[in-house]
Amino acid sequence: MSDRSRLRPIERCILSLDARGLPDDEIAWRLRRSPEYVRRVRALTRVPRASSPHGPNRLRPLERCILRWRDRGEGYAEVAARFRRSPGFVKFVEELAEYKLSH
């Protein structure tokens, strides 16, 4: 992967130690992992990733469901009961989803 900023910290660390010439056993010992784990992570860093963690749709499934129920005219208490959450939580998620869609 050419852009290391998209890598997770453990992936960047493994690649950095590998670039310094350390063997898999040493990297695994330093990170308290197995050598197989180190090889697997190194191989997976070469796999292309989507540009966004959520793809083209920026909302999580919960956010999409809550927006859909609210658009149908359901109240906060009714939606909250469906998800076993509080009405305040539903309102918070709705506001967050609307913020995400506006930016």
C-alpha positions in Angstrom: 0.0 0.0 0.0 1.5 3.3 -1.1 -0.3 5.5 1.4 0.8 4.5 4.9 -1.5 7.1 6.6 -4.5 4.8 5.9 -2.8 1.9 7.8 -3.5 1.0 11.3 -0.8 1.7 13.9 0.1 -2.0 14.3 0.4 -2.3 10.5 2.7 0.7 10.2 4.8 -0.6 13.1 5.2 -4.0 11.4 6.1 -2.5 8.1 8.6 -0.2 9.7 10.3 -2.9 11.6 10.3 -5.1 8.5 11.9 -2.2 6.5 14.7 -2.1 9.2 15.5 -5.7 8.3 14.2 -7.4 11.4 13.1 -11.0 11.0 9.5 -12.0 11.6 10.4 -13.8 14.9 11.9 -10.6 16.3 9.0 -8.4 15.2 6.6 -10.9 16.7 8.5 -11.0 20.0 8.6 -7.2 20.2 4.8 -6.9 19.5 3.8 -9.9 21.6 2.3 -11.6 18.6 3.1 -14.8 16.6 5.3 -14.8 13.5 2.3 -16.0 11.5 0.4 -12.9 12.6 3.2 -10.7 11.4 3.3 -12.4 8.0 -0.5 -12.2 7.7 -0.6 -8.5 8.6 2.2 -7.7 6.2 0.4 -9.5 3.4 -2.9 -7.8 4.1 -1.3 -4.3 3.9 -0.9 -5.0 0.2 -4.6 -5.5 -0.3 -6.3 -2.4 -1.6 -8.9 -0.8 0.7 -12.0 1.2 0.0 -11.4 4.9 0.2 -14.0 5.2 3.0 -14.6 2.8 5.8 -18.3 2.9 5.1 -18.1 3.0 1.3 -20.2 5.5 -0.6 -22.8 5.5 2.1 -21.4 7.4 5.1 -24.1 6.3 7.6 -24.0 3.2 9.7 -26.9 0.8 9.5 -28.3 2.0 12.8 -28.3 5.6 11.6 -30.0 4.7 8.4 -32.7 2.8 10.2 -33.4 5.6 12.7 -33.6 8.2 9.9 -36.0 5.9 8.0 -38.3 5.4 11.0 -38.2 9.1 11.8 -39.0 10.0 8.2 -42.1 7.7 8.4 -43.3 9.8 11.3 -42.4 7.6 14.2 -41.7 9.4 17.5 -38.5 9.1 19.5 -40.1 6.8 22.1 -41.5 4.4 19.5 -38.1 4.2 17.7 -36.3 3.8 20.9 -38.4 0.9 21.9 -37.6 -0.9 18.7 -33.8 -0.6 19.4 -34.1 -1.0 23.1 -32.5 2.4 23.6 -33.6 5.6 25.2 -35.4 8.4 23.3 -32.4 10.6 24.0 -30.1 8.1 22.3 -32.3 8.0 19.3 -32.4 11.8 19.1 -28.6 11.9 19.4 -28.1 9.4 16.6 -30.5 11.2 14.4 -28.7 14.5 14.9 -25.4 12.8 14.2 -26.6 11.2 11.0 -28.0 14.5 9.8 -24.7 16.2 10.6 -22.8 13.5 8.6 -25.1 13.9 5.7 -24.6 17.7 5.7 -20.8 17.6 5.5 
